[in-house]
Amino acid sequence: AIFDESAKKDDEVFRTAVGDLNQNEEILQTEKITFSVTFVDGSNPFQAVQE
C-alpha cells in the first residue's frame, strides 16, 4: 500500500514522543500516557471502517 512506509514512520515518531513525555517526572506524577496502534489491511474497506 502507498501509506505503509509513511504510517510506520509516523508510528515511530509518535512512540518516541510518548516515550519522551513518559520520561518527564512532572508529567509522570499526574499522568501516564498510554496508546495503542493497530495497522489494518488497507485493501479491506470493512476492516478499515471497523477500526
DRENPA-3360 file (N, C-alpha, C; in nm, 2 decimals, always signed):
BEGIN
1 = AIFDESAK = +0.08/-0.12/+0.00/+0.00/+0.00/+0.00/+0.09/+0.12/+0.00 ~ +0.03/+0.23/-0.05/+0.11/+0.36/-0.06/+0.15/+0.41/+0.08 ~ +0.06/+0.39/+0.17/+0.08/+0.46/+0.30/+0.16/+0.38/+0.40 ~ +0.20/+0.26/+0.37/+0.27/+0.17/+0.47/+0.39/+0.24/+0.53 ~ +0.48/+0.28/+0.44/+0.61/+0.34/+0.49/+0.58/+0.47/+0.57 ~ +0.49/+0.55/+0.53/+0.46/+0.67/+0.60/+0.40/+0.64/+0.73 ~ +0.31/+0.54/+0.74/+0.24/+0.51/+0.86/+0.34/+0.45/+0.96 ~ +0.44/+0.37/+0.92/+0.54/+0.32/+1.01/+0.63/+0.43/+1.06;
9 = KDDEVFRT = +0.66/+0.52/+0.98/+0.75/+0.63/+1.02/+0.67/+0.72/+1.12 ~ +0.54/+0.75/+1.09/+0.46/+0.83/+1.19/+0.45/+0.76/+1.32 ~ +0.43/+0.62/+1.32/+0.42/+0.55/+1.44/+0.54/+0.55/+1.52 ~ +0.66/+0.54/+1.46/+0.79/+0.55/+1.52/+0.81/+0.69/+1.59 ~ +0.77/+0.79/+1.52/+0.78/+0.93/+1.57/+0.69/+0.94/+1.69 ~ +0.57/+0.89/+1.68/+0.47/+0.91/+1.79/+0.52/+0.83/+1.91 ~ +0.57/+0.71/+1.89/+0.62/+0.63/+2.01/+0.74/+0.70/+2.08 ~ +0.82/+0.76/+2.00/+0.94/+0.83/+2.05/+0.89/+0.95/+2.14;
17 = AVGDLNQN = +0.79/+1.03/+2.08/+0.74/+1.14/+2.16/+0.67/+1.10/+2.29 ~ +0.59/+0.99/+2.28/+0.53/+0.94/+2.41/+0.63/+0.89/+2.51 ~ +0.73/+0.83/+2.46/+0.84/+0.78/+2.54/+0.91/+0.90/+2.61 ~ +0.93/+1.01/+2.54/+1.00/+1.13/+2.59/+0.91/+1.19/+2.70 ~ +0.78/+1.19/+2.67/+0.68/+1.25/+2.77/+0.68/+1.17/+2.90 ~ +0.69/+1.03/+2.88/+0.68/+0.94/+3.00/+0.81/+0.95/+3.08 ~ +0.92/+1.01/+3.02/+1.04/+1.02/+3.10/+1.04/+1.15/+3.18 ~ +0.94/+1.24/+3.16/+0.93/+1.36/+3.23/+0.87/+1.34/+3.36;
25 = EEILQTEK = +0.94/+1.36/+3.47/+0.89/+1.34/+3.61/+0.77/+1.42/+3.64 ~ +0.76/+1.54/+3.60/+0.65/+1.63/+3.63/+0.52/+1.57/+3.58 ~ +0.53/+1.52/+3.45/+0.41/+1.46/+3.39/+0.38/+1.33/+3.45 ~ +0.48/+1.25/+3.49/+0.46/+1.12/+3.54/+0.39/+1.12/+3.68 ~ +0.41/+1.23/+3.75/+0.34/+1.24/+3.88/+0.19/+1.25/+3.87 ~ +0.14/+1.29/+3.75/+0.00/+1.31/+3.74/-0.06/+1.23/+3.63 ~ +0.02/+1.20/+3.53/-0.04/+1.13/+3.41/+0.06/+1.02/+3.36 ~ +0.01/+0.91/+3.31/+0.09/+0.82/+3.24/+0.02/+0.80/+3.10;
33 = ITFSVTFV = +0.09/+0.83/+3.00/+0.04/+0.83/+2.86/+0.05/+0.69/+2.81 ~ -0.07/+0.63/+2.77/-0.07/+0.50/+2.70/-0.14/+0.52/+2.57 ~ -0.12/+0.43/+2.48/-0.18/+0.43/+2.35/-0.17/+0.30/+2.28 ~ -0.25/+0.27/+2.18/-0.24/+0.15/+2.11/-0.26/+0.19/+1.96 ~ -0.18/+0.12/+1.88/-0.19/+0.14/+1.73/-0.22/+0.01/+1.67 ~ -0.31/+0.01/+1.58/-0.34/-0.12/+1.50/-0.33/-0.09/+1.36 ~ -0.25/-0.16/+1.29/-0.24/-0.15/+1.14/-0.35/-0.24/+1.08 ~ -0.43/-0.18/+0.99/-0.53/-0.25/+0.93/-0.49/-0.28/+0.78;
41 = DGSNPFQA = -0.56/-0.38/+0.73/-0.54/-0.41/+0.59/-0.61/-0.31/+0.50 ~ -0.54/-0.22/+0.44/-0.60/-0.12/+0.36/-0.68/-0.17/+0.24 ~ -0.66/-0.29/+0.20/-0.74/-0.34/+0.09/-0.87/-0.40/+0.13 ~ -0.89/-0.40/+0.26/-1.02/-0.45/+0.32/-1.10/-0.33/+0.37 ~ -1.19/-0.26/+0.30/-1.25/-0.14/+0.34/-1.34/-0.17/+0.47 ~ -1.39/-0.29/+0.49/-1.47/-0.32/+0.60/-1.39/-0.31/+0.73 ~ -1.27/-0.37/+0.73/-1.18/-0.36/+0.84/-1.14/-0.22/+0.87 ~ -1.11/-0.14/+0.77/-1.07/+0.00/+0.79/-1.18/+0.08/+0.85;
49 = VQE = -1.30/+0.05/+0.81/-1.42/+0.13/+0.87/-1.44/+0.08/+1.02 ~ -1.43/-0.05/+1.04/-1.45/-0.10/+1.18/-1.35/-0.04/+1.28 ~ -1.22/-0.04/+1.24/-1.12/+0.01/+1.32/-1.14/+0.16/+1.35;
% end
